[in-house]
Amino acid sequence: MEFIAALGIKDTNLGTSTGTNWVNTNTSLIKSFSPVDAELIACVYDTDKKTYDDVVNKSVEAFHVWKMWPAPKRGEIVRQVGEALRENKENLGKLVSYEMGKSYQEGLGEVQEMIDICDFAVGLSRQLHGLTMHSERPEHRMYEQWHPIGLTGIITAFNFPVAVWAWNSFIAAICGDVSIWKPSPKTPLSAVAAMRICNEALAVAGFPDLFFLFNDSGTDIARKFVDDHRIPLISFTGSTQVGRLVGERVAQRMGRSLLELGGNNAIILDESADLKLAIPAIVFGAVGTAGQRCTTTRRLFVHESIHDDVLAKL
């Protein structure tokens, strides 16, 4: 278990971060058990309502600083975050695997996705183009320029405990936005570890705080988060049932939402299917990430002429 210690994870951990500052809430504990062996890995303090408000207020202050930085310089810090993730890829991949339950190779792949989105965001930081247009008025020109939206709220699911946050927050960062993250209560340690890595990279480079974190053992703070008028954009990853509620609540306050929701994916095999290709694809699609992916295979439609053969091979 050296990888846990290497990531700074202790038996009991603070779960609220305003960048490099970790806040001692001294509230109830979220216990993280591994699906690998059912052992208790460690605990994380959840966030109370007052501390949540402090996190959002600090995020607003950080946004007013960060939005004034030129986009290419924003890209530079994302590049340095990517380097920090490369250095910690093995340990973080092991933690993702142990806490979530996916295979080690999938855990490494998830951290690699964080690194890849860093590389993508760095290039994008020099491509935030707007249009120039001809005006019907003499001696006038028209142009558009994109401006930061503000705070980005990110709610992630347990199946991808770090990559989904990275997809959202690193793109938000180069756009001049600040992110607040509510991870799944099933994978709080992966979130704490990822935040430590990224915020320490910010501190070493002398950059302002960009990434904020709170943990919620229930749904009270999460509801407050979704309804918060200070957060113009909420990104939610999870079930379609909950995503529908999130979308409705955010829309009621005229906010915007990004919803990545669960599916009911099917593979169709007709009588001409090449089972040497199909069977491995079905197995990986169904269990490659412990059955927990928005594109996980959940149903098979099999032609009756090959049904018994497919079933036997599976």
C-alpha positions as CSV (number, residue, x, y, z in Angstrom):
1,M,0.0,0.0,0.0
2,E,2.9,2.4,-0.5
3,F,1.1,4.1,-3.3
4,I,-1.5,5.4,-0.8
5,A,1.1,7.0,1.5
6,A,2.9,8.4,-1.6
7,L,-0.2,10.3,-2.5
8,G,-0.5,11.8,0.9
9,I,-3.5,9.8,1.9
10,K,-3.8,9.2,5.7
11,D,-6.3,7.2,7.8
12,T,-8.4,10.3,8.1
13,N,-8.3,13.1,5.5
14,L,-9.7,16.6,5.1
15,G,-12.2,16.7,2.3
16,T,-12.6,20.4,1.7
17,S,-10.1,22.4,-0.3
18,T,-9.9,26.1,-1.4
19,G,-7.0,25.4,-3.6
20,T,-3.8,24.7,-1.6
21,N,-5.6,25.4,1.7
22,W,-7.4,22.3,3.2
23,V,-10.2,23.2,5.6
24,N,-10.8,21.2,8.8
25,T,-14.6,20.8,9.0
26,N,-14.5,18.3,11.8
27,T,-17.9,16.9,10.6
28,S,-19.0,13.4,9.8
29,L,-16.7,10.9,8.1
30,I,-17.1,9.4,4.6
31,K,-15.7,5.9,4.8
32,S,-14.1,4.5,1.6
33,F,-14.2,0.8,1.2
34,S,-12.4,-1.0,-1.6
35,P,-14.6,-3.3,-3.8
36,V,-11.4,-5.3,-4.4
37,D,-11.2,-6.8,-0.9
38,A,-14.0,-5.0,1.1
39,E,-11.3,-3.4,3.3
40,L,-11.6,0.1,4.7
41,I,-9.0,2.2,2.8
42,A,-9.4,5.5,4.7
43,C,-11.9,8.2,5.7
44,V,-12.6,11.7,4.5
45,Y,-14.4,14.5,6.3
46,D,-17.4,15.8,4.5
47,T,-18.3,19.5,4.1
48,D,-20.9,21.5,6.1
49,K,-23.1,24.2,4.7
50,K,-21.0,27.1,6.1
51,T,-17.8,25.7,4.8
52,Y,-19.5,25.1,1.4
53,D,-20.3,28.8,1.2
54,D,-16.8,29.7,2.1
55,V,-15.5,27.5,-0.7
56,V,-17.8,29.2,-3.2
57,N,-16.9,32.7,-2.0
58,K,-13.2,31.9,-2.3
59,S,-13.9,30.6,-5.8
60,V,-15.5,33.8,-6.8
61,E,-12.5,35.8,-5.5
62,A,-10.2,33.4,-7.5
63,F,-12.2,33.8,-10.6
64,H,-11.8,37.6,-10.7
65,V,-8.0,37.1,-10.6
66,W,-7.8,34.2,-13.0
67,K,-10.0,35.7,-15.7
68,M,-7.5,38.5,-16.3
69,W,-4.7,36.1,-17.1
70,P,-4.0,35.7,-20.9
71,A,-5.2,32.4,-22.2
72,P,-1.8,31.1,-23.3
73,K,-0.5,31.7,-19.8
74,R,-3.5,29.8,-18.5
75,G,-2.4,27.0,-20.8
76,E,1.1,27.0,-19.3
77,I,-0.2,26.0,-15.9
78,V,-2.3,23.3,-17.3
79,R,0.8,22.0,-19.1
80,Q,2.6,21.9,-15.7
81,V,-0.3,20.1,-14.1
82,G,0.0,17.5,-16.9
83,E,3.7,17.0,-16.0
84,A,2.8,16.5,-12.3
85,L,0.2,13.9,-13.3
86,R,2.8,12.1,-15.4
87,E,5.0,11.9,-12.4
88,N,2.2,10.5,-10.3
89,K,0.5,8.3,-12.9
90,E,1.3,4.9,-11.4
91,N,0.3,5.7,-7.9
92,L,-2.9,7.5,-8.8
93,G,-3.8,4.8,-11.2
94,K,-3.4,2.2,-8.5
95,L,-5.6,4.2,-6.1
96,V,-8.3,4.6,-8.8
97,S,-8.2,0.9,-9.4
98,Y,-8.3,-0.1,-5.7
99,E,-10.9,2.4,-4.6
100,M,-13.3,2.1,-7.7
101,G,-12.7,-1.5,-8.6
102,K,-11.7,-1.3,-12.3
103,S,-8.6,-3.1,-13.5
104,Y,-5.2,-1.6,-12.9
105,Q,-4.7,-1.0,-16.6
106,E,-8.0,0.8,-16.7
107,G,-6.9,2.9,-13.7
108,L,-3.7,3.8,-15.5
109,G,-5.7,4.6,-18.6
110,E,-7.9,7.0,-16.6
111,V,-5.0,9.0,-15.4
112,Q,-3.6,9.0,-19.0
113,E,-6.9,10.6,-20.0
114,M,-6.2,13.4,-17.5
115,I,-2.8,13.9,-19.1
116,D,-4.2,13.8,-22.6
117,I,-6.8,16.5,-21.8
118,C,-4.0,18.6,-20.4
119,D,-2.2,18.4,-23.7
120,F,-5.4,19.2,-25.6
121,A,-6.2,22.2,-23.4
122,V,-2.7,23.6,-23.8
123,G,-3.1,23.7,-27.6
124,L,-6.7,25.1,-27.2
125,S,-5.4,27.9,-25.0
126,R,-4.0,29.5,-28.2
127,Q,-7.1,28.9,-30.3
128,L,-9.9,30.6,-28.5
129,H,-10.9,32.4,-31.8
130,G,-13.8,34.7,-32.5
131,L,-15.4,35.8,-35.7
132,T,-14.9,39.1,-37.5
133,M,-17.8,40.4,-39.6
134,H,-18.5,43.1,-42.1
135,S,-20.8,45.9,-40.8
136,E,-23.6,47.6,-42.8
137,R,-22.5,50.9,-41.2
138,P,-19.7,52.8,-42.8
139,E,-16.3,52.9,-41.0
140,H,-17.4,50.2,-38.6
141,R,-16.3,46.6,-38.0
142,M,-17.8,43.9,-35.9
143,Y,-16.0,41.1,-34.0
144,E,-16.8,38.6,-31.3
145,Q,-14.6,37.6,-28.4
146,W,-15.4,34.8,-25.9
147,H,-15.2,35.6,-22.2
148,P,-15.0,33.3,-19.2
149,I,-18.4,32.2,-17.9
150,G,-17.3,32.2,-14.2
151,L,-17.5,29.3,-11.8
152,T,-17.9,25.8,-13.1
153,G,-19.5,23.2,-10.8
154,I,-18.5,19.6,-11.5
155,I,-20.3,16.6,-10.1
156,T,-18.7,13.3,-10.9
157,A,-19.7,9.6,-10.6
158,F,-17.6,6.9,-9.0
159,N,-16.9,5.0,-12.2
160,F,-14.4,7.6,-13.5
161,P,-13.4,9.2,-10.2
162,V,-10.7,11.6,-11.7
163,A,-10.8,11.7,-15.5
164,V,-14.2,13.4,-15.8
165,W,-13.2,16.1,-13.4
166,A,-10.1,16.7,-15.5
167,W,-12.0,16.9,-18.7
168,N,-14.2,19.7,-17.3
169,S,-11.7,21.6,-15.1
170,F,-8.7,21.8,-17.4
171,I,-10.8,23.1,-20.3
172,A,-12.5,25.5,-17.9
173,A,-9.1,26.7,-16.7
174,I,-7.8,27.7,-20.1
175,C,-11.1,29.5,-20.7
176,G,-10.5,31.6,-17.6
177,D,-12.9,29.8,-15.3
178,V,-12.5,28.3,-11.8
179,S,-13.9,24.9,-10.9
180,I,-15.6,23.5,-7.8
181,W,-15.7,19.7,-7.6
182,K,-18.1,17.4,-5.8
183,P,-16.9,13.9,-6.2
184,S,-18.8,10.7,-5.6
185,P,-18.9,9.7,-1.9
186,K,-17.8,6.2,-3.1
187,T,-14.5,7.5,-4.3
188,P,-13.5,10.5,-2.2
189,L,-9.8,9.4,-1.8
190,S,-9.1,9.6,-5.5
191,A,-10.5,13.1,-5.6
192,V,-8.4,14.2,-2.6
193,A,-5.3,12.7,-4.2
194,A,-5.9,14.3,-7.6
195,M,-6.5,17.7,-6.0
196,R,-3.3,17.5,-4.0
197,I,-1.3,16.7,-7.1
198,C,-2.8,19.5,-9.2
199,N,-2.9,22.2,-6.6
200,E,0.7,21.5,-5.5
201,A,1.7,22.0,-9.1
202,L,-0.1,25.4,-9.1
203,A,1.6,26.4,-5.9
204,V,5.1,25.4,-7.1
205,A,4.7,27.5,-10.3
206,G,3.3,30.5,-8.4
207,F,-0.1,30.4,-9.9
208,P,-3.4,31.3,-8.2
209,D,-5.8,28.7,-6.9
210,L,-8.1,27.3,-9.6
211,F,-9.4,24.0,-8.3
212,F,-11.7,23.8,-5.3
213,L,-13.2,20.7,-3.7
214,F,-16.0,19.7,-1.3
215,N,-17.3,16.3,-0.2
216,D,-20.9,15.5,0.6
217,S,-21.9,12.3,2.3
218,G,-25.6,12.8,1.5
219,T,-27.5,15.1,-0.9
220,D,-28.1,18.3,1.1
221,I,-25.0,20.2,0.0
222,A,-25.3,18.7,-3.5
223,R,-28.7,20.2,-3.9
224,K,-27.5,23.5,-2.6
225,F,-24.7,23.3,-5.2
226,V,-27.0,22.6,-8.1
227,D,-29.3,25.5,-7.0
228,D,-26.5,28.0,-6.4
229,H,-27.0,31.1,-8.5
230,R,-23.3,31.9,-8.1
231,I,-22.4,28.9,-10.3
232,P,-23.6,29.6,-13.9
233,L,-22.6,26.1,-15.2
234,I,-23.1,22.7,-13.6
235,S,-21.5,19.6,-15.2
236,F,-23.1,16.4,-14.0
237,T,-22.1,12.8,-14.7
238,G,-24.3,10.0,-13.4
239,S,-27.6,8.3,-13.9
240,T,-30.2,9.5,-16.3
241,Q,-32.7,9.7,-13.5
242,V,-30.7,12.1,-11.4
243,G,-29.4,13.9,-14.4
244,R,-32.9,14.8,-15.4
245,L,-33.5,16.4,-12.0
246,V,-30.2,18.3,-12.2
247,G,-31.0,19.7,-15.6
248,E,-34.4,20.8,-14.5
249,R,-33.2,22.5,-11.3
250,V,-30.3,24.3,-13.1
251,A,-32.7,25.4,-15.8
252,Q,-35.2,26.8,-13.2
253,R,-32.5,29.4,-12.2
254,M,-31.6,30.1,-15.8
255,G,-28.2,28.3,-15.5
256,R,-26.5,26.0,-18.0
257,S,-25.9,22.3,-17.6
258,L,-23.6,19.7,-19.2
259,L,-25.1,16.2,-18.7
260,E,-23.2,12.9,-19.3
261,L,-25.7,10.3,-18.3
262,G,-26.0,6.5,-18.3
263,G,-27.2,4.5,-21.3
264,N,-28.8,1.2,-22.1
265,N,-26.4,0.1,-24.8
266,A,-26.9,-2.9,-27.0
267,I,-24.8,-5.0,-29.4
268,I,-26.6,-6.6,-32.3
269,L,-25.4,-9.9,-33.8
270,D,-27.0,-11.2,-37.0
271,E,-26.4,-14.6,-38.5
272,S,-23.3,-13.4,-40.4
273,A,-21.5,-12.1,-37.3
274,D,-17.8,-13.0,-36.9
275,L,-17.8,-14.4,-33.4
276,K,-14.0,-14.3,-33.1
277,L,-14.4,-10.5,-33.1
278,A,-17.7,-10.2,-31.5
279,I,-17.2,-12.3,-28.3
280,P,-14.1,-10.5,-27.0
281,A,-15.8,-7.1,-27.8
282,I,-18.9,-8.1,-25.9
283,V,-17.0,-9.3,-22.9
284,F,-14.8,-6.2,-22.7
285,G,-17.8,-3.9,-23.4
286,A,-19.6,-5.5,-20.5
287,V,-16.9,-6.0,-17.9
288,G,-13.8,-4.1,-19.0
289,T,-14.5,-1.3,-16.5
290,A,-16.4,-3.4,-14.0
291,G,-19.6,-2.8,-15.9
292,Q,-19.5,0.9,-15.0
293,R,-19.2,3.1,-18.0
294,C,-21.8,5.2,-19.9
295,T,-21.0,3.1,-23.0
296,T,-21.0,-0.3,-21.1
297,T,-22.7,-3.1,-23.0
298,R,-25.9,-4.0,-21.2
299,R,-27.9,-5.9,-23.8
300,L,-27.4,-8.3,-26.6
301,F,-29.7,-8.9,-29.6
302,V,-28.7,-12.2,-31.1
303,H,-30.1,-14.0,-34.1
304,E,-31.7,-17.2,-33.1
305,S,-29.5,-19.3,-35.5
306,I,-26.4,-18.4,-33.5
307,H,-27.9,-17.9,-30.1
308,D,-26.7,-21.1,-28.4
309,D,-23.2,-20.8,-29.8
310,V,-22.9,-17.2,-28.6
311,L,-24.2,-18.1,-25.2
312,A,-21.7,-21.0,-24.8
313,K,-18.8,-18.9,-25.9
314,L,-19.7,-16.1,-23.5
